[in-house]
Amino acid sequence: MPPVSVARIMYYATALVAVVSVAGYHLSIKAQSPTMNPFLPLAAAYFIAFFVCVAGLFLWSDGSRSLTALRPSVVWLALSVVGIEVGFLLAYRAGWNVGYAALLVNVCSTLVLLPVALFYFKDQLDLRKVTGIVLSLAGLALLLQK
């Protein structure tokens, strides 16, 4: 059996970090008080996240740290992050199930991004991927039936 490369380990480790973080995110946002203004826990989380990110600037040695290297799309990133946070917080307050809301949003956002991926980023679509999309939609339809 050939040795596993560091690049291969990092490939899966990055996905694992994202999976664990998304699970933690959904559990923590679902646990917020339903009587609290939805922007208060987000402001507190962003305050803490700011310090984590500043520490990361010093601990992560790669890449530019110049503010002039930021692209205007960082504004859209900020608005998108707040929209995601408020959207899920309010969805959970409205009674959405943790697993179903996350699945619905991920499948639907993937479908919205698919044309962009195909035409702008030149991603390839093959029969296997189309089958995965169809199965995702079928699974979503089954989960959302009452």
C-alpha positions as MATLAB code, in Angstrom:
seq = 'MPPVSVARIMYYATALVAVVSVAGYHLSIKAQSPTMNPFLPLAAAYFIAFFVCVAGLFLWSDGSRSLTALRPSVVWLALSVVGIEVGFLLAYRAGWNVGYAALLVNVCSTLVLLPVALFYFKDQLDLRKVTGIVLSLAGLALLLQK';
ca = [
       0.000    0.000    0.000;
       1.542    3.365   -1.036;
       2.089    5.990    1.665;
      -0.559    8.672    2.049;
       0.686   12.109    1.023;
       0.479   15.182    3.240;
      -1.537   16.903    0.504;
      -4.114   14.086    0.599;
      -4.363   14.293    4.395;
      -4.820   18.077    4.213;
      -7.473   17.643    1.517;
      -9.648   15.570    3.848;
      -8.665   17.422    7.031;
      -9.948   20.706    5.615;
     -13.300   19.113    4.814;
     -13.406   17.613    8.314;
     -12.808   21.048    9.870;
     -15.675   22.447    7.780;
     -18.027   19.582    8.707;
     -17.291   19.855   12.436;
     -17.617   23.640   12.275;
     -20.935   23.569   10.422;
     -22.335   21.026   12.882;
     -21.165   23.186   15.807;
     -22.593   26.258   14.123;
     -26.063   24.750   13.691;
     -26.160   23.364   17.220;
     -25.041   26.665   18.746;
     -27.365   28.865   16.707;
     -30.319   26.575   17.471;
     -29.478   26.908   21.209;
     -29.831   30.713   21.235;
     -32.631   32.173   23.337;
     -35.792   32.679   21.282;
     -36.616   35.841   23.244;
     -33.335   37.602   22.493;
     -32.906   40.104   19.681;
     -31.358   37.943   16.914;
     -28.557   40.412   16.310;
     -27.206   40.339   19.895;
     -25.784   36.787   19.836;
     -24.461   37.435   16.334;
     -22.728   40.644   17.418;
     -21.198   38.803   20.396;
     -20.084   35.940   18.143;
     -18.538   38.356   15.624;
     -16.769   40.196   18.443;
     -15.170   36.933   19.592;
     -14.531   35.853   15.998;
     -12.743   39.146   15.322;
     -10.124   38.321   17.957;
      -9.792   34.746   16.701;
      -9.210   36.088   13.178;
      -6.652   38.677   14.344;
      -4.775   35.908   16.177;
      -4.974   33.840   12.992;
      -3.321   36.656   11.044;
      -0.263   36.243   13.248;
      -0.311   32.448   13.420;
      -0.886   31.774    9.704;
       2.221   32.862    7.851;
       1.013   32.487    4.243;
      -0.566   35.224    2.137;
      -0.754   38.972    2.097;
      -1.870   40.877    5.171;
      -2.330   44.154    3.357;
      -5.790   45.712    3.469;
      -5.207   46.875   -0.106;
      -5.218   43.192   -1.154;
      -8.874   42.903   -0.110;
     -11.329   42.795   -2.972;
     -14.647   44.674   -2.966;
     -16.379   41.278   -2.731;
     -15.489   41.281    0.987;
     -18.547   43.527    1.478;
     -20.755   40.903   -0.186;
     -19.065   38.258    1.993;
     -19.954   40.216    5.136;
     -23.570   40.712    4.063;
     -23.855   37.051    3.051;
     -22.497   35.815    6.379;
     -24.932   37.977    8.326;
     -27.773   36.806    6.065;
     -26.880   33.152    6.652;
     -26.692   33.665   10.400;
     -29.938   35.612   10.728;
     -31.697   33.308    8.274;
     -30.874   30.160   10.228;
     -31.500   31.769   13.607;
     -34.971   32.881   12.524;
     -35.668   29.568   10.747;
     -34.948   27.665   13.950;
     -37.133   30.069   15.923;
     -39.901   29.429   13.403;
     -39.673   25.712   14.172;
     -37.407   24.268   11.498;
     -35.643   21.039   12.393;
     -31.845   21.399   12.619;
     -31.084   18.665   10.094;
     -33.791   19.534    7.612;
     -33.143   23.272    7.501;
     -29.445   22.748    6.906;
     -30.111   20.141    4.211;
     -32.723   22.298    2.473;
     -30.465   25.341    2.413;
     -27.406   23.390    1.260;
     -29.213   21.555   -1.542;
     -30.998   24.703   -2.725;
     -27.880   26.880   -2.578;
     -25.960   24.209   -4.494;
     -28.623   24.280   -7.194;
     -28.386   28.081   -7.366;
     -24.590   27.867   -7.622;
     -24.576   25.095  -10.234;
     -25.047   27.347  -13.292;
     -22.345   29.684  -11.976;
     -20.000   26.742  -11.450;
     -20.664   25.408  -14.932;
     -20.513   28.618  -16.940;
     -18.201   30.888  -14.966;
     -15.784   28.457  -13.308;
     -16.028   25.880  -16.133;
     -16.789   22.983  -13.782;
     -17.761   19.793  -15.541;
     -21.081   18.004  -15.155;
     -21.185   14.265  -15.834;
     -23.792   11.549  -15.396;
     -22.560   10.693  -11.901;
     -22.966   14.292  -10.725;
     -26.389   14.627  -12.366;
     -27.424   11.430  -10.593;
     -26.237   12.921   -7.289;
     -28.251   16.080   -7.909;
     -31.386   14.070   -8.723;
     -30.926   11.902   -5.613;
     -30.403   15.008   -3.463;
     -33.621   16.529   -4.763;
     -35.511   13.259   -4.254;
     -34.174   12.976   -0.696;
     -35.096   16.566    0.013;
     -38.622   15.986   -1.317;
     -38.992   12.935    0.941;
     -37.724   14.797    4.008;
     -40.031   17.759    3.472;
     -43.219   15.733    2.983;
     -45.690   16.047    5.835;
];
